[in-house]
Structures are given as C-alpha cells and as structure tokens.
Amino acid sequence: MKSISPYLIFQGKSEEAMNFYHQCFGGKMEIRRFEDTEMPVEEDYRNKVMHGELRISDSLLLMFSDGAPHKQVTNGNNIQINLEFEDPNQTEALFNKLSEGGEVTMQLQITFWNAKFGMLKDKYGIIWMFNCPVQED
C-alpha cells in the first residue's frame, strides 16, 4: 500500500474548510470541481468541490469533497479513510477482507480519473475508499 489519508466531507463548505486548514497547516491546495468532471449534477452544485487536496508534506495529505449532492452528510460519515495502492492485486485482496461482514457501497471499478476505485463500510461502520491508478502500457 502506498498511503492512508483522511477524506473529509463538508457538504457545501468544503472550499471554506480547505482554506481554513490551509491557513493552519500551510501546504499546497488543489481543487477539482464537479463542473470539471463527467459527473452529472444540478447547476447549483457544479462549482462545488468534487475532490480537493491539501498536501502538507510529502507524507501528509488531507483530501476534501462537498460529497455527492444526493447523499446526506452527517457527523460520523463525513470522515472516510482513503487507501492509495500501486498494486491492483493488493487492492482487491484488502477490499475483499475489509468487506467481510460489512457493506460494499461501490464495487471496485475503473473510473473516469483512470483508477480502479471502490468503497465499503466495514462491519464496525468505518467507511473505506480504495484507489489504484490504472497502469497504462
């Protein structure tokens, strides 16, 4: 596994939160908005943060999103753990282990950002995100 990073979800306030944490920690911010992606969203949600990153150092990364507009964000589901992989076999093996007794909310699949991605809630209620860039030959 390459890294583990917290993924913080602030429905409608992600950019504000990113700016606050940037003032606290410093680092480099990057924002990808829904309007920059293929995801269909309502007009008033297009400028929201689909995915944001605050790279504090080489080994410290906070990730952000306003979340999907159709999903209600509440305390408890607004923090998810992102696992970044380089090996697709390791990705699938850990995905299968962590999903035992839990709930797969998105099967591992190739995404528009050219990665194999999936999500699950483990048997203890922790939400895990799996991301493995697709190797291009």
N, CA, C and O atoms as a GROMACS GRO file, in nm:
protein
  548
    1MET      N    1   0.085  -0.117   0.000
    1MET     CA    2   0.000   0.000   0.000
    1MET      C    3   0.089   0.123   0.000
    1MET      O    4   0.194   0.127   0.064
    2LYS      N    5   0.046   0.222  -0.072
    2LYS     CA    6   0.125   0.344  -0.088
    2LYS      C    7   0.100   0.445   0.025
    2LYS      O    8   0.196   0.501   0.078
    3SER      N    9  -0.028   0.469   0.063
    3SER     CA   10  -0.056   0.567   0.168
    3SER      C   11  -0.198   0.551   0.223
    3SER      O   12  -0.284   0.489   0.161
    4ILE      N   13  -0.219   0.610   0.340
    4ILE     CA   14  -0.350   0.620   0.402
    4ILE      C   15  -0.374   0.767   0.432
    4ILE      O   16  -0.290   0.833   0.493
    5SER      N   17  -0.490   0.820   0.387
    5SER     CA   18  -0.520   0.962   0.406
    5SER      C   19  -0.664   0.981   0.450
    5SER      O   20  -0.753   0.911   0.401
    6PRO      N   21  -0.689   1.074   0.542
    6PRO     CA   22  -0.828   1.105   0.576
    6PRO      C   23  -0.895   1.181   0.462
    6PRO      O   24  -0.834   1.265   0.397
    7TYR      N   25  -1.022   1.149   0.438
    7TYR     CA   26  -1.102   1.214   0.335
    7TYR      C   27  -1.216   1.285   0.409
    7TYR      O   28  -1.303   1.220   0.466
    8LEU      N   29  -1.215   1.416   0.408
    8LEU     CA   30  -1.308   1.496   0.486
    8LEU      C   31  -1.418   1.551   0.396
    8LEU      O   32  -1.390   1.609   0.291
    9ILE      N   33  -1.541   1.532   0.436
    9ILE     CA   34  -1.655   1.572   0.353
    9ILE      C   35  -1.734   1.681   0.426
    9ILE      O   36  -1.781   1.662   0.538
   10PHE      N   37  -1.748   1.794   0.359
   10PHE     CA   38  -1.818   1.910   0.413
   10PHE      C   39  -1.922   1.952   0.310
   10PHE      O   40  -1.892   2.032   0.221
   11GLN      N   41  -2.041   1.901   0.319
   11GLN     CA   42  -2.143   1.927   0.218
   11GLN      C   43  -2.167   2.077   0.203
   11GLN      O   44  -2.229   2.141   0.288
   12GLY      N   45  -2.116   2.131   0.091
   12GLY     CA   46  -2.135   2.272   0.061
   12GLY      C   47  -2.033   2.366   0.122
   12GLY      O   48  -2.033   2.485   0.090
   13LYS      N   49  -1.945   2.317   0.210
   13LYS     CA   50  -1.849   2.404   0.278
   13LYS      C   51  -1.706   2.354   0.264
   13LYS      O   52  -1.618   2.393   0.341
   14SER      N   53  -1.683   2.268   0.167
   14SER     CA   54  -1.550   2.208   0.152
   14SER      C   55  -1.442   2.311   0.122
   14SER      O   56  -1.336   2.307   0.183
   15GLU      N   57  -1.468   2.402   0.028
   15GLU     CA   58  -1.366   2.502  -0.006
   15GLU      C   59  -1.336   2.592   0.114
   15GLU      O   60  -1.220   2.627   0.137
   16GLU      N   61  -1.437   2.628   0.188
   16GLU     CA   62  -1.417   2.708   0.310
   16GLU      C   63  -1.330   2.632   0.410
   16GLU      O   64  -1.238   2.689   0.468
   17ALA      N   65  -1.359   2.503   0.430
   17ALA     CA   66  -1.280   2.420   0.522
   17ALA      C   67  -1.136   2.405   0.472
   17ALA      O   68  -1.041   2.412   0.550
   18MET      N   69  -1.120   2.384   0.342
   18MET     CA   70  -0.986   2.372   0.285
   18MET      C   71  -0.904   2.498   0.312
   18MET      O   72  -0.788   2.490   0.351
   19ASN      N   73  -0.965   2.614   0.290
   19ASN     CA   74  -0.894   2.740   0.315
   19ASN      C   75  -0.854   2.754   0.461
   19ASN      O   76  -0.745   2.802   0.492
   20PHE      N   77  -0.944   2.713   0.551
   20PHE     CA   78  -0.913   2.719   0.695
   20PHE      C   79  -0.795   2.629   0.728
   20PHE      O   80  -0.700   2.673   0.793
   21TYR      N   81  -0.799   2.503   0.683
   21TYR     CA   82  -0.690   2.410   0.712
   21TYR      C   83  -0.560   2.452   0.643
   21TYR      O   84  -0.451   2.428   0.696
   22HIS      N   85  -0.571   2.514   0.528
   22HIS     CA   86  -0.453   2.566   0.459
   22HIS      C   87  -0.387   2.676   0.542
   22HIS      O   88  -0.265   2.683   0.552
   23GLN      N   89  -0.469   2.763   0.602
   23GLN     CA   90  -0.415   2.868   0.689
   23GLN      C   91  -0.348   2.807   0.812
   23GLN      O   92  -0.248   2.859   0.861
   24CYS      N   93  -0.404   2.698   0.862
   24CYS     CA   94  -0.349   2.633   0.982
   24CYS      C   95  -0.220   2.556   0.953
   24CYS      O   96  -0.121   2.571   1.024
   25PHE      N   97  -0.221   2.474   0.847
   25PHE     CA   98  -0.111   2.383   0.820
   25PHE      C   99  -0.016   2.429   0.711
   25PHE      O  100   0.097   2.379   0.703
   26GLY      N  101  -0.058   2.523   0.625
   26GLY     CA  102   0.022   2.557   0.509
   26GLY      C  103   0.006   2.449   0.403
   26GLY      O  104  -0.093   2.376   0.404
   27GLY      N  105   0.102   2.439   0.313
   27GLY     CA  106   0.098   2.336   0.210
   27GLY      C  107   0.044   2.387   0.078
   27GLY      O  108   0.030   2.508   0.058
   28LYS      N  109   0.013   2.294  -0.010
   28LYS     CA  110  -0.034   2.326  -0.144
   28LYS      C  111  -0.175   2.270  -0.165
   28LYS      O  112  -0.201   2.153  -0.139
   29MET      N  113  -0.266   2.357  -0.212
   29MET     CA  114  -0.404   2.318  -0.236
   29MET      C  115  -0.430   2.294  -0.384
   29MET      O  116  -0.378   2.366  -0.470
   30GLU      N  117  -0.512   2.192  -0.414
   30GLU     CA  118  -0.560   2.168  -0.548
   30GLU      C  119  -0.708   2.134  -0.538
   30GLU      O  120  -0.750   2.060  -0.450
   31ILE      N  121  -0.788   2.191  -0.631
   31ILE     CA  122  -0.933   2.169  -0.630
   31ILE      C  123  -0.979   2.125  -0.768
   31ILE      O  124  -0.942   2.185  -0.869
   32ARG      N  125  -1.059   2.020  -0.770
   32ARG     CA  126  -1.129   1.978  -0.892
   32ARG      C  127  -1.279   1.991  -0.861
   32ARG      O  128  -1.330   1.929  -0.768
   33ARG      N  129  -1.346   2.071  -0.940
   33ARG     CA  130  -1.488   2.096  -0.918
   33ARG      C  131  -1.573   1.999  -1.000
   33ARG      O  132  -1.526   1.939  -1.096
   34PHE      N  133  -1.698   1.984  -0.960
   34PHE     CA  134  -1.788   1.895  -1.033
   34PHE      C  135  -1.798   1.935  -1.179
   34PHE      O  136  -1.810   1.849  -1.267
   35GLU      N  137  -1.794   2.065  -1.207
   35GLU     CA  138  -1.805   2.112  -1.346
   35GLU      C  139  -1.686   2.069  -1.431
   35GLU      O  140  -1.693   2.073  -1.554
   36ASP      N  141  -1.576   2.029  -1.367
   36ASP     CA  142  -1.457   1.983  -1.438
   36ASP      C  143  -1.459   1.833  -1.466
   36ASP      O  144  -1.364   1.779  -1.522
   37THR      N  145  -1.567   1.765  -1.427
   37THR     CA  146  -1.574   1.619  -1.438
   37THR      C  147  -1.692   1.579  -1.526
   37THR      O  148  -1.766   1.662  -1.577
   38GLU      N  149  -1.705   1.448  -1.542
   38GLU     CA  150  -1.817   1.392  -1.618
   38GLU      C  151  -1.939   1.365  -1.531
   38GLU      O  152  -2.042   1.318  -1.581
   39MET      N  153  -1.930   1.393  -1.401
   39MET     CA  154  -2.041   1.363  -1.310
   39MET      C  155  -2.157   1.458  -1.335
   39MET      O  156  -2.139   1.580  -1.333
   40PRO      N  157  -2.275   1.403  -1.358
   40PRO     CA  158  -2.392   1.490  -1.378
   40PRO      C  159  -2.444   1.541  -1.243
   40PRO      O  160  -2.481   1.462  -1.156
   41VAL      N  161  -2.447   1.673  -1.228
   41VAL     CA  162  -2.500   1.735  -1.106
   41VAL      C  163  -2.586   1.855  -1.146
   41VAL      O  164  -2.575   1.907  -1.256
   42GLU      N  165  -2.671   1.896  -1.053
   42GLU     CA  166  -2.754   2.014  -1.076
   42GLU      C  167  -2.666   2.137  -1.094
   42GLU      O  168  -2.553   2.142  -1.046
   43GLU      N  169  -2.719   2.236  -1.164
   43GLU     CA  170  -2.644   2.358  -1.195
   43GLU      C  171  -2.586   2.424  -1.071
   43GLU      O  172  -2.472   2.470  -1.073
   44ASP      N  173  -2.663   2.430  -0.961
   44ASP     CA  174  -2.616   2.498  -0.840
   44ASP      C  175  -2.507   2.421  -0.765
   44ASP      O  176  -2.451   2.473  -0.669
   45TYR      N  177  -2.478   2.298  -0.808
   45TYR     CA  178  -2.375   2.216  -0.744
   45TYR      C  179  -2.248   2.205  -0.829
   45TYR      O  180  -2.148   2.150  -0.783
   46ARG      N  181  -2.251   2.256  -0.952
   46ARG     CA  182  -2.140   2.240  -1.046
   46ARG      C  183  -2.010   2.304  -0.998
   46ARG      O  184  -1.902   2.254  -1.030
   47ASN      N  185  -2.018   2.414  -0.922
   47ASN     CA  186  -1.898   2.482  -0.874
   47ASN      C  187  -1.848   2.426  -0.741
   47ASN      O  188  -1.746   2.473  -0.689
   48LYS      N  189  -1.916   2.328  -0.686
   48LYS     CA  190  -1.874   2.268  -0.559
   48LYS      C  191  -1.751   2.179  -0.581
   48LYS      O  192  -1.718   2.143  -0.694
   49VAL      N  193  -1.683   2.146  -0.472
   49VAL     CA  194  -1.560   2.068  -0.477
   49VAL      C  195  -1.594   1.919  -0.491
   49VAL      O  196  -1.652   1.858  -0.401
   50MET      N  197  -1.556   1.861  -0.606
   50MET     CA  198  -1.571   1.718  -0.624
   50MET      C  199  -1.457   1.647  -0.551
   50MET      O  200  -1.479   1.548  -0.481
   51HIS      N  201  -1.336   1.699  -0.567
   51HIS     CA  202  -1.219   1.644  -0.498
   51HIS      C  203  -1.117   1.755  -0.477
   51HIS      O  204  -1.080   1.825  -0.571
   52GLY      N  205  -1.073   1.770  -0.353
   52GLY     CA  206  -0.970   1.866  -0.321
   52GLY      C  207  -0.859   1.800  -0.242
   52GLY      O  208  -0.882   1.702  -0.170
   53GLU      N  209  -0.740   1.854  -0.256
   53GLU     CA  210  -0.626   1.802  -0.181
   53GLU      C  211  -0.548   1.916  -0.118
   53GLU      O  212  -0.528   2.020  -0.180
   54LEU      N  213  -0.507   1.894   0.004
   54LEU     CA  214  -0.414   1.984   0.073
   54LEU      C  215  -0.292   1.900   0.107
   54LEU      O  216  -0.293   1.822   0.202
   55ARG      N  217  -0.186   1.918   0.029
   55ARG     CA  218  -0.060   1.844   0.051
   55ARG      C  219   0.022   1.926   0.149
   55ARG      O  220   0.073   2.032   0.114
   56ILE      N  221   0.033   1.876   0.270
   56ILE     CA  222   0.104   1.946   0.375
   56ILE      C  223   0.254   1.915   0.369
   56ILE      O  224   0.338   2.002   0.395
   57SER      N  225   0.285   1.791   0.335
   57SER     CA  226   0.425   1.749   0.317
   57SER      C  227   0.424   1.627   0.225
   57SER      O  228   0.318   1.585   0.178
   58ASP      N  229   0.542   1.571   0.198
   58ASP     CA  230   0.549   1.453   0.112
   58ASP      C  231   0.466   1.337   0.167
   58ASP      O  232   0.414   1.256   0.090
   59SER      N  233   0.455   1.328   0.298
   59SER     CA  234   0.385   1.214   0.358
   59SER      C  235   0.252   1.250   0.424
   59SER      O  236   0.187   1.163   0.483
   60LEU      N  237   0.210   1.375   0.415
   60LEU     CA  238   0.086   1.416   0.482
   60LEU      C  239  -0.008   1.483   0.382
   60LEU      O  240   0.023   1.588   0.326
   61LEU      N  241  -0.124   1.419   0.361
   61LEU     CA  242  -0.222   1.467   0.265
   61LEU      C  243  -0.361   1.462   0.328
   61LEU      O  244  -0.402   1.359   0.383
   62LEU      N  245  -0.432   1.574   0.321
   62LEU     CA  246  -0.574   1.577   0.357
   62LEU      C  247  -0.653   1.589   0.228
   62LEU      O  248  -0.618   1.669   0.140
   63MET      N  249  -0.761   1.510   0.215
   63MET     CA  250  -0.846   1.518   0.096
   63MET      C  251  -0.984   1.566   0.137
   63MET      O  252  -1.029   1.540   0.249
   64PHE      N  253  -1.051   1.636   0.045
   64PHE     CA  254  -1.177   1.703   0.075
   64PHE      C  255  -1.278   1.682  -0.038
   64PHE      O  256  -1.240   1.656  -0.152
   65SER      N  257  -1.405   1.693  -0.004
   65SER     CA  258  -1.511   1.694  -0.104
   65SER      C  259  -1.636   1.756  -0.043
   65SER      O  260  -1.656   1.753   0.079
   66ASP      N  261  -1.720   1.813  -0.131
   66ASP     CA  262  -1.853   1.853  -0.088
   66ASP      C  263  -1.946   1.733  -0.089
   66ASP      O  264  -2.060   1.743  -0.043
   67GLY      N  265  -1.900   1.621  -0.140
   67GLY     CA  266  -1.979   1.498  -0.143
   67GLY      C  267  -2.080   1.499  -0.256
   67GLY      O  268  -2.104   1.601  -0.320
   68ALA      N  269  -2.137   1.384  -0.278
   68ALA     CA  270  -2.240   1.372  -0.381
   68ALA      C  271  -2.364   1.448  -0.336
   68ALA      O  272  -2.404   1.436  -0.220
   69PRO      N  273  -2.425   1.525  -0.425
   69PRO     CA  274  -2.538   1.609  -0.384
   69PRO      C  275  -2.659   1.529  -0.335
   69PRO      O  276  -2.741   1.582  -0.260
   70HIS      N  277  -2.671   1.403  -0.376
   70HIS     CA  278  -2.786   1.322  -0.337
   70HIS      C  279  -2.764   1.246  -0.206
   70HIS      O  280  -2.855   1.178  -0.159
   71LYS      N  281  -2.645   1.258  -0.145
   71LYS     CA  282  -2.616   1.188  -0.020
   71LYS      C  283  -2.609   1.288   0.094
   71LYS      O  284  -2.537   1.388   0.086
   72GLN      N  285  -2.683   1.262   0.198
   72GLN     CA  286  -2.681   1.349   0.315
   72GLN      C  287  -2.557   1.320   0.398
   72GLN      O  288  -2.528   1.205   0.430
   73VAL      N  289  -2.483   1.424   0.432
   73VAL     CA  290  -2.363   1.410   0.514
   73VAL      C  291  -2.399   1.444   0.658
   73VAL      O  292  -2.460   1.547   0.685
   74THR      N  293  -2.361   1.356   0.750
   74THR     CA  294  -2.385   1.378   0.892
   74THR      C  295  -2.256   1.347   0.967
   74THR      O  296  -2.166   1.283   0.914
   75ASN      N  297  -2.248   1.394   1.092
   75ASN     CA  298  -2.133   1.358   1.174
   75ASN      C  299  -2.127   1.206   1.182
   75ASN      O  300  -2.227   1.141   1.213
   76GLY      N  301  -2.011   1.152   1.154
   76GLY     CA  302  -1.994   1.006   1.154
   76GLY      C  303  -1.966   0.954   1.015
   76GLY      O  304  -1.887   0.860   1.000
   77ASN      N  305  -2.029   1.012   0.912
   77ASN     CA  306  -1.997   0.967   0.776
   77ASN      C  307  -1.923   1.075   0.698
   77ASN      O  308  -1.902   1.060   0.578
   78ASN      N  309  -1.884   1.182   0.765
   78ASN     CA  310  -1.814   1.289   0.695
   78ASN      C  311  -1.662   1.272   0.697
   78ASN      O  312  -1.590   1.355   0.642
   79ILE      N  313  -1.614   1.166   0.760
   79ILE     CA  314  -1.472   1.134   0.756
   79ILE      C  315  -1.460   0.991   0.705
   79ILE      O  316  -1.516   0.898   0.763
   80GLN      N  317  -1.386   0.975   0.596
   80GLN     CA  318  -1.363   0.844   0.538
   80GLN      C  319  -1.213   0.824   0.527
   80GLN      O  320  -1.137   0.921   0.530
   81ILE      N  321  -1.169   0.701   0.514
   81ILE     CA  322  -1.026   0.673   0.504
   81ILE      C  323  -0.996   0.626   0.362
   81ILE      O  324  -1.051   0.526   0.315
   82ASN      N  325  -0.907   0.699   0.296
   82ASN     CA  326  -0.867   0.665   0.160
   82ASN      C  327  -0.739   0.582   0.163
   82ASN      O  328  -0.641   0.620   0.227
   83LEU      N  329  -0.741   0.469   0.094
   83LEU     CA  330  -0.624   0.384   0.080
   83LEU      C  331  -0.575   0.396  -0.064
   83LEU      O  332  -0.649   0.369  -0.158
   84GLU      N  333  -0.451   0.437  -0.080
   84GLU     CA  334  -0.392   0.454  -0.213
   84GLU      C  335  -0.300   0.337  -0.240
   84GLU      O  336  -0.210   0.307  -0.160
   85PHE      N  337  -0.321   0.269  -0.352
   85PHE     CA  338  -0.245   0.150  -0.387
   85PHE      C  339  -0.167   0.170  -0.516
   85PHE      O  340  -0.195   0.261  -0.594
   86GLU      N  341  -0.069   0.083  -0.535
   86GLU     CA  342   0.002   0.074  -0.662
   86GLU      C  343  -0.022  -0.062  -0.725
   86GLU      O  344  -0.006  -0.077  -0.846
   87ASP      N  345  -0.060  -0.161  -0.645
   87ASP     CA  346  -0.077  -0.299  -0.691
   87ASP      C  347  -0.226  -0.335  -0.692
   87ASP      O  348  -0.289  -0.341  -0.587
   88PRO      N  349  -0.284  -0.361  -0.811
   88PRO     CA  350  -0.426  -0.394  -0.819
   88PRO      C  351  -0.463  -0.522  -0.744
   88PRO      O  352  -0.574  -0.533  -0.691
   89ASN      N  353  -0.371  -0.618  -0.737
   89ASN     CA  354  -0.400  -0.742  -0.664
   89ASN      C  355  -0.411  -0.716  -0.514
   89ASN      O  356  -0.498  -0.772  -0.448
   90GLN      N  357  -0.324  -0.632  -0.462
   90GLN     CA  358  -0.331  -0.595  -0.320
   90GLN      C  359  -0.459  -0.518  -0.293
   90GLN      O  360  -0.521  -0.534  -0.188
   91THR      N  361  -0.498  -0.432  -0.388
   91THR     CA  362  -0.622  -0.355  -0.374
   91THR      C  363  -0.741  -0.449  -0.358
   91THR      O  364  -0.820  -0.434  -0.264
   92GLU      N  365  -0.754  -0.544  -0.448
   92GLU     CA  366  -0.867  -0.638  -0.444
   92GLU      C  367  -0.865  -0.725  -0.320
   92GLU      O  368  -0.969  -0.749  -0.259
   93ALA      N  369  -0.746  -0.772  -0.281
   93ALA     CA  370  -0.736  -0.859  -0.164
   93ALA      C  371  -0.782  -0.787  -0.037
   93ALA      O  372  -0.859  -0.843   0.041
   94LEU      N  373  -0.735  -0.665  -0.016
   94LEU     CA  374  -0.774  -0.591   0.104
   94LEU      C  375  -0.920  -0.548   0.098
   94LEU      O  376  -0.989  -0.548   0.200
   95PHE      N  377  -0.968  -0.512  -0.022
   95PHE     CA  378  -1.109  -0.476  -0.040
   95PHE      C  379  -1.197  -0.594   0.005
   95PHE      O  380  -1.294  -0.575   0.078
   96ASN      N  381  -1.162  -0.714  -0.039
   96ASN     CA  382  -1.240  -0.833  -0.004
   96ASN      C  383  -1.234  -0.862   0.146
   96ASN      O  384  -1.335  -0.898   0.206
   97LYS      N  385  -1.117  -0.847   0.206
   97LYS     CA  386  -1.103  -0.872   0.351
   97LYS      C  387  -1.185  -0.773   0.432
   97LYS      O  388  -1.260  -0.812   0.522
   98LEU      N  389  -1.170  -0.644   0.401
   98LEU     CA  390  -1.241  -0.542   0.480
   98LEU      C  391  -1.392  -0.544   0.459
   98LEU      O  392  -1.467  -0.497   0.544
   99SER      N  393  -1.438  -0.598   0.346
   99SER     CA  394  -1.582  -0.601   0.320
   99SER      C  395  -1.653  -0.716   0.391
   99SER      O  396  -1.776  -0.717   0.399
  100GLU      N  397  -1.577  -0.813   0.444
  100GLU     CA  398  -1.638  -0.926   0.514
  100GLU      C  399  -1.720  -0.876   0.633
  100GLU      O  400  -1.667  -0.809   0.722
  101GLY      N  401  -1.848  -0.908   0.633
  101GLY     CA  402  -1.938  -0.865   0.740
  101GLY      C  403  -1.982  -0.721   0.730
  101GLY      O  404  -2.056  -0.672   0.814
  102GLY      N  405  -1.936  -0.652   0.626
  102GLY     CA  406  -1.971  -0.512   0.605
  102GLY      C  407  -2.061  -0.494   0.485
  102GLY      O  408  -2.136  -0.584   0.447
  103GLU      N  409  -2.053  -0.376   0.424
  103GLU     CA  410  -2.139  -0.343   0.310
  103GLU      C  411  -2.057  -0.274   0.202
  103GLU      O  412  -1.997  -0.170   0.226
  104VAL      N  413  -2.055  -0.334   0.083
  104VAL     CA  414  -1.989  -0.271  -0.030
  104VAL      C  415  -2.083  -0.164  -0.084
  104VAL      O  416  -2.195  -0.195  -0.124
  105THR      N  417  -2.038  -0.039  -0.086
  105THR     CA  418  -2.123   0.070  -0.136
  105THR      C  419  -2.089   0.108  -0.280
  105THR      O  420  -2.170   0.171  -0.348
  106MET      N  421  -1.970   0.069  -0.327
  106MET     CA  422  -1.933   0.085  -0.467
  106MET      C  423  -1.830  -0.022  -0.500
  106MET      O  424  -1.720  -0.023  -0.444
  107GLN      N  425  -1.866  -0.112  -0.590
  107GLN     CA  426  -1.775  -0.218  -0.630
  107GLN      C  427  -1.648  -0.157  -0.690
  107GLN      O  428  -1.652  -0.047  -0.745
  108LEU      N  429  -1.537  -0.228  -0.678
  108LEU     CA  430  -1.414  -0.184  -0.745
  108LEU      C  431  -1.441  -0.177  -0.894
  108LEU      O  432  -1.489  -0.273  -0.954
  109GLN      N  433  -1.409  -0.063  -0.955
  109GLN     CA  434  -1.434  -0.042  -1.097
  109GLN      C  435  -1.342   0.066  -1.151
  109GLN      O  436  -1.290   0.149  -1.076
  110ILE      N  437  -1.323   0.064  -1.282
  110ILE     CA  438  -1.241   0.166  -1.347
  110ILE      C  439  -1.324   0.294  -1.355
  110ILE      O  440  -1.441   0.292  -1.392
  111THR      N  441  -1.261   0.407  -1.319
  111THR     CA  442  -1.329   0.536  -1.312
  111THR      C  443  -1.280   0.631  -1.419
  111THR      O  444  -1.184   0.602  -1.491
  112PHE      N  445  -1.347   0.745  -1.430
  112PHE     CA  446  -1.307   0.845  -1.529
  112PHE      C  447  -1.175   0.911  -1.494
  112PHE      O  448  -1.115   0.974  -1.582
  113TRP      N  449  -1.125   0.898  -1.370
  113TRP     CA  450  -0.994   0.953  -1.337
  113TRP      C  451  -0.884   0.848  -1.354
  113TRP      O  452  -0.773   0.864  -1.303
  114ASN      N  453  -0.918   0.740  -1.428
  114ASN     CA  454  -0.822   0.638  -1.468
  114ASN      C  455  -0.762   0.563  -1.349
  114ASN      O  456  -0.641   0.544  -1.340
  115ALA      N  457  -0.850   0.522  -1.260
  115ALA     CA  458  -0.809   0.442  -1.146
  115ALA      C  459  -0.915   0.336  -1.120
  115ALA      O  460  -1.032   0.353  -1.155
  116LYS      N  461  -0.872   0.228  -1.058
  116LYS     CA  462  -0.968   0.129  -1.007
  116LYS      C  463  -1.007   0.179  -0.869
  116LYS      O  464  -0.922   0.197  -0.782
  117PHE      N  465  -1.136   0.201  -0.849
  117PHE     CA  466  -1.185   0.266  -0.726
  117PHE      C  467  -1.307   0.190  -0.675
  117PHE      O  468  -1.389   0.142  -0.753
  118GLY      N  469  -1.317   0.182  -0.543
  118GLY     CA  470  -1.433   0.122  -0.479
  118GLY      C  471  -1.446   0.172  -0.337
  118GLY      O  472  -1.352   0.228  -0.280
  119MET      N  473  -1.565   0.152  -0.279
  119MET     CA  474  -1.590   0.197  -0.142
  119MET      C  475  -1.667   0.090  -0.066
  119MET      O  476  -1.743   0.012  -0.123
  120LEU      N  477  -1.644   0.088   0.066
  120LEU     CA  478  -1.720  -0.004   0.150
  120LEU      C  479  -1.728   0.052   0.292
  120LEU      O  480  -1.648   0.136   0.333
  121LYS      N  481  -1.826   0.002   0.365
  121LYS     CA  482  -1.838   0.030   0.508
  121LYS      C  483  -1.810  -0.102   0.577
  121LYS      O  484  -1.880  -0.201   0.554
  122ASP      N  485  -1.708  -0.105   0.662
  122ASP     CA  486  -1.673  -0.231   0.727
  122ASP      C  487  -1.773  -0.265   0.838
  122ASP      O  488  -1.862  -0.187   0.868
  123LYS      N  489  -1.756  -0.381   0.898
  123LYS     CA  490  -1.852  -0.428   0.998
  123LYS      C  491  -1.856  -0.342   1.124
  123LYS      O  492  -1.943  -0.359   1.208
  124TYR      N  493  -1.760  -0.248   1.136
  124TYR     CA  494  -1.759  -0.157   1.250
  124TYR      C  495  -1.810  -0.018   1.213
  124TYR      O  496  -1.809   0.072   1.297
  125GLY      N  497  -1.853   0.000   1.088
  125GLY     CA  498  -1.910   0.127   1.044
  125GLY      C  499  -1.810   0.225   0.986
  125GLY      O  500  -1.846   0.339   0.955
  126ILE      N  501  -1.683   0.184   0.970
  126ILE     CA  502  -1.581   0.271   0.912
  126ILE      C  503  -1.593   0.265   0.760
  126ILE      O  504  -1.605   0.157   0.702
  127ILE      N  505  -1.589   0.383   0.696
  127ILE     CA  506  -1.601   0.391   0.551
  127ILE      C  507  -1.459   0.397   0.492
  127ILE      O  508  -1.379   0.484   0.527
  128TRP      N  509  -1.431   0.304   0.400
  128TRP     CA  510  -1.301   0.292   0.335
  128TRP      C  511  -1.315   0.319   0.186
  128TRP      O  512  -1.411   0.274   0.123
  129MET      N  513  -1.220   0.393   0.132
  129MET     CA  514  -1.212   0.422  -0.012
  129MET      C  515  -1.084   0.359  -0.064
  129MET      O  516  -0.978   0.375  -0.003
  130PHE      N  517  -1.093   0.288  -0.176
  130PHE     CA  518  -0.977   0.220  -0.236
  130PHE      C  519  -0.949   0.284  -0.370
  130PHE      O  520  -1.039   0.296  -0.453
  131ASN      N  521  -0.825   0.325  -0.394
  131ASN     CA  522  -0.789   0.388  -0.520
  131ASN      C  523  -0.657   0.332  -0.569
  131ASN      O  524  -0.556   0.337  -0.499
  132CYS      N  525  -0.658   0.278  -0.692
  132CYS     CA  526  -0.537   0.223  -0.752
  132CYS      C  527  -0.529   0.272  -0.896
  132CYS      O  528  -0.607   0.228  -0.980
  133PRO      N  529  -0.436   0.363  -0.926
  133PRO     CA  530  -0.423   0.411  -1.064
  133PRO      C  531  -0.405   0.296  -1.162
  133PRO      O  532  -0.336   0.198  -1.133
  134VAL      N  533  -0.468   0.309  -1.277
  134VAL     CA  534  -0.457   0.208  -1.381
  134VAL      C  535  -0.324   0.228  -1.452
  134VAL      O  536  -0.290   0.338  -1.494
  135GLN      N  537  -0.251   0.120  -1.466
  135GLN     CA  538  -0.123   0.125  -1.535
  135GLN      C  539  -0.146   0.123  -1.684
  135GLN      O  540  -0.207   0.031  -1.737
  136GLU      N  541  -0.096   0.224  -1.751
  136GLU     CA  542  -0.110   0.229  -1.898
  136GLU      C  543   0.015   0.170  -1.961
  136GLU      O  544   0.127   0.202  -1.923
  137ASP      N  545  -0.008   0.082  -2.057
  137ASP     CA  546   0.105   0.016  -2.125
  137ASP      C  547   0.152   0.096  -2.243
  137ASP      O  548   0.246   0.055  -2.311
   0.00000   0.00000   0.00000
